[in-house]
Amino acid sequence: MRQRLGSIREDLDAMRRRFGRDSRAPRFDLVFDQAIKPLTLAAEELKLSIREKQSEFVFGPESEGEVPAQYKAQVAEYFKALSEMK
């Protein structure tokens, strides 16, 4: 990931130098292909990686399924007490 982002930075620096040397705006298709698209893909990859790491630290039941039978009465009491609170 770091190498890929470093490569994108180098490409952007090269475009900036060309702009300074030639006084011409960079072509949008090159900016898109060499910077915007790779940065967007890297951001997506980072987002998935972060989500994956966060899911490792989630505490709680693995499924949102039904409450186990031995706890149903306690859960019902708990929610009843919550609903009566003001």
Buried (B, 14 or more C-beta within 10 A) or exposed (E): EEEEEEEBEEBBEEBEEEEEEEEEEBEEEEBEEBBEEBBEEBEEEEEEEEEEEEEEEEEEEEEEEEEEEEEEEEEEEEEEEEEEEE
